[in-house]
Amino acid sequence: MKRLKSGLAVAFALALLGPASGSPASAAPAPAGPAPVAVRAGTVTLVTGDKVALDRDRVVAITPAAGRAGMPFRQYRTGGELYVVPADKTGAVASGRVDRRLFAVSALSRAGVTDARTARLPAAPAARQQAVADGFSVTLSFLDRRGNPTPNYFVSLFDVATGQEYSGYDESGTATVTVPAGHYYLEAGVSGDSVTDVVPFDFFAEPDVAVSGDLALTFDSREAKPLTFGLDRAGATGTLGVTPSRTTGAGARGSTVHGPQQEIRVRPSRTTAEGQFTFSVAAHLGRPDGNGGFLGSPYQYHLLWSAAGAVPADLHRVFRDRELAKVRNVIAAQVPGAIDRKLYSAYVQPPATVVELTSPGAAFFEDVYELDADNNLNWQIADLPRAAGAAGSVRTEKWNLGPFGPAFATSPQLPVVWCGRFGDQMNFEIPHFSDQNPDHFGFSRTIAEEMRMFRNGQPLISQDSEFGIFTVPPATATYRLETRSTRSTSPFSTEVRGAWTFRSGHVAGGPANEVALPMAALRFAPALDELNRAPAGKRFKIPLYLQPQQGAVMGEWGGVTVDASYDDGVTWHAAPVVKTATGFTATVSHPAATGFVSLRASATDTLGNKTELTIIHAYLLR
């Protein structure tokens, strides 16, 4: 199983995450870096003013700054870091005129930097110069869509035997790179003029460039083609994620270009590498609203196609609705009238319904999220990638129904350890603001966060963060983890408190041997309406269940208690609880007045593991 914070090895997470790649900015060969590192949820503003919303190690949304609505972005990984580079900074980053660390969104987020424009970076390390013995010169020339030499490009060559990267840059539009004899995967891009907010981006991928002597290659944007679709719903457009990926001796190499469909073009490749190269396109399309967005789009297409061996000459694909899997997404409201986003191609004012049409078997991240007026992430609820149904299949999925609390969601495509241990290191990453769907997990911008841990009753950890990586003594002991998160981005779950009691001891091995700690999320699942309300003045049943981490060794649950409060937790009223076939059900007596209901509960299993949960403003009475 994988930790969400250690990097998601799933292609097309929102069509944004591509395979690991080297950096295009170094003139010297650079080996592949370590695995990606932990990233906090939040928003990073780039030096260009563009905003990148992150959920752990994944980009949730990229919002171009004012006047930059048509900007494509390139995402890649190197040295364990995730980079997001706008198309109009391609040449500046490749040349070194702009420090590429200003676009390392994972490093910036981890360091608590929310705005790269005010970041104070340490001096950059000196560029490593590595001599290439018996090398050959590869001369690379770049032409824009007018046929003129351009300084707005990047280029990388990866040795397919070693994964080693070689890059070069010259402002004239022609660069020379010296490499040993061998076979290389070449990736390059040319960005257009940035005088307006429309910035074209032309992508080049050559799966197998053979170098046995000096070589000259030209990359002419006029030879790049648009990626188009034949659909039943005419006029649909949106965003693309274009990902070439080449197998090398050090793993896959490649990056993802993400941006408006009308701005991205790709040149069919001149070389092939059967069984070693894949070209993939993910498209998230909706009905445009005429203002640069998709407000009110009643549908979304999530399409995926790929070609093996080369970038094909034909970049047009036809998808008929009857050939796709259909999901009716019913989205409840946290704040009626607010604009929530469903992936990239549907903006809704919930409560709302959006029909998704997805390529059968495709596994995408699914998200509903809300940005504030400054395009900062307020909250985000997501579904881990799981394969879409068969052609013609139909189902309904509910989103944004409270109470919002901790969850330990997982999926066959991406098993996740949210809280685990290997050796004497414990890792905690609890999604505190998940909706009631067992397949969803959620995070939110918070006012305050607290985490405390006790070992055999003695304080061990205390910090102002709800995420943690801690080293603990090896001997088996009883631990108690307490968390508290407060927020103002929603009227619901304004305070969430959790506590887990469990036993743990040394786990032999490293990260690959990580085991899930015996912790379970206590999940409430009442029948709320689309505004997260329940009827006042009536007895009301609240189903609840325990959601253990996948792979955790736990006993049978019992000793369940539930209390309700109608004054924000000042006083509490015990509710009777009965065991059911799927969990437990509590019955509360709602007062006749409107207002919020808060809930708290606890449960203990036969192995002594205990979970406790308090949610202030769990739902509203109508």
RAMO-V690194 format. One record per backbone hydrogen bond with DSSP energy under -0.5 kcal/mol. NH is the residue of the N-H (numbers start at 1). CO is the residue of the C=O. Records with the same first field share a line. If there is no record, write none. Layout:
NH: CO ; CO
This chain:
2: 415
6: 3
7: 4
9: 7
10: 8
12: 17
13: 10
14: 12
15: 12
16: 13
17: 13
18: 16
21: 77
30: 165
37: 80
42: 54
44: 52
45: 114
46: 44 ; 50
49: 46
51: 63
52: 44
53: 51 ; 61
54: 42
55: 58
58: 55
60: 53 ; 58
61: 53
63: 51
64: 62
68: 65
70: 197
71: 68
72: 199
73: 258
74: 85
75: 256
76: 83
78: 81
81: 78
83: 76
84: 103
85: 74
86: 84
87: 72
89: 86
90: 87
93: 89
94: 90
95: 91
96: 92 ; 93
97: 92
98: 92
102: 99
103: 100
104: 101
105: 82 ; 103
106: 82
108: 104
109: 105
110: 106
111: 107
112: 109
113: 108
114: 112
116: 45
118: 115
119: 116
121: 119
130: 128
131: 129
133: 131
135: 132
136: 179
138: 177
139: 137 ; 215
140: 138 ; 175
141: 217
142: 173
143: 219
144: 148
147: 144
150: 142
153: 151
154: 189
156: 187
157: 166
158: 185
159: 157 ; 164
160: 183
163: 159
165: 30
166: 157
168: 155
173: 170
175: 140
177: 138
179: 136 ; 177
181: 134
182: 211
184: 209
185: 158
186: 184 ; 206
187: 156
188: 204
189: 154
190: 202
191: 152
192: 200
199: 70 ; 197
200: 198
201: 263
202: 190
203: 265
204: 188
206: 186
207: 205
209: 184
210: 208
211: 182
212: 210
215: 137
217: 139
219: 141
220: 218
221: 143 ; 219
223: 220
224: 221
225: 266
227: 264
228: 226 ; 315
230: 317
231: 229
232: 319
234: 232
236: 233
237: 286
239: 284
240: 259
241: 282
242: 257
243: 241 ; 280
244: 255
245: 278
246: 253
247: 276
248: 251
249: 160
250: 251
251: 248
253: 246
256: 75
257: 242
258: 73 ; 256
259: 240
261: 238
263: 260
264: 260 ; 261
265: 201
266: 225
267: 203
268: 266
269: 311
273: 309
276: 273
277: 273
278: 245
279: 307
280: 243 ; 278
281: 305
282: 241
283: 303
284: 239
285: 283 ; 301
286: 237
287: 299
288: 286
289: 293
296: 347
297: 294
300: 355
301: 285
302: 357
303: 283
305: 281
307: 279
309: 277
312: 310
315: 313
317: 228
319: 230
323: 320
324: 321
325: 358
326: 393
327: 356
328: 395
329: 327 ; 354
330: 328 ; 397
331: 329 ; 352
332: 330 ; 399
333: 530
337: 350
338: 335
340: 338 ; 348
341: 369
342: 346
343: 341 ; 367
345: 342
347: 294
348: 340 ; 346
350: 338 ; 348
351: 331
352: 331
354: 329
355: 298
356: 327 ; 354
357: 300
358: 325
359: 302
360: 323
361: 388 ; 389
362: 359
364: 362
365: 12
366: 383
368: 381
369: 341
370: 379
371: 339
372: 376
375: 372
378: 370
379: 370
380: 443
381: 368
382: 441
383: 366
384: 439
386: 364
388: 362
392: 324
393: 390
395: 326
397: 328
399: 330
402: 400
405: 403 ; 434
407: 431
417: 2
418: 416
420: 427
421: 515
422: 425
423: 507
425: 422
426: 424 ; 470
427: 420
428: 468
429: 418
430: 466
431: 407 ; 429
432: 430
433: 442
434: 405 ; 431
436: 401
440: 437
441: 382
443: 380
445: 378
447: 486
448: 486
450: 484
451: 463
452: 482
453: 461
454: 480
455: 458
456: 478
458: 455
460: 453
461: 453
463: 451
465: 463
468: 428
470: 426
472: 424
477: 504
479: 477 ; 502
480: 454
481: 500
482: 452
483: 498
484: 450
485: 496
486: 448
487: 494
493: 617
494: 616
495: 616
496: 485
497: 614
498: 483
499: 612
500: 481
501: 610
502: 479
504: 477
506: 474
507: 423
508: 506
513: 510
514: 511
515: 421
517: 419
519: 517
521: 547
523: 521 ; 545
525: 543
527: 541
528: 526
529: 533
532: 529
534: 620
537: 591
538: 535
540: 588
542: 586
543: 541
544: 584
545: 523
547: 521
548: 546
549: 519
552: 549
554: 552
558: 604
561: 602
562: 575
563: 600
564: 573
565: 598
570: 567
573: 564
575: 562
576: 587
578: 585
580: 583
584: 544
585: 578
586: 542
587: 576
588: 540
590: 538 ; 588
595: 621
597: 619
598: 565
599: 615
600: 563
601: 613
602: 561
603: 611
604: 558
605: 609
606: 556
608: 605
610: 501
611: 603
612: 499
613: 601
614: 497
615: 599
616: 495
618: 597 ; 615
619: 597
620: 532
621: 595
622: 534
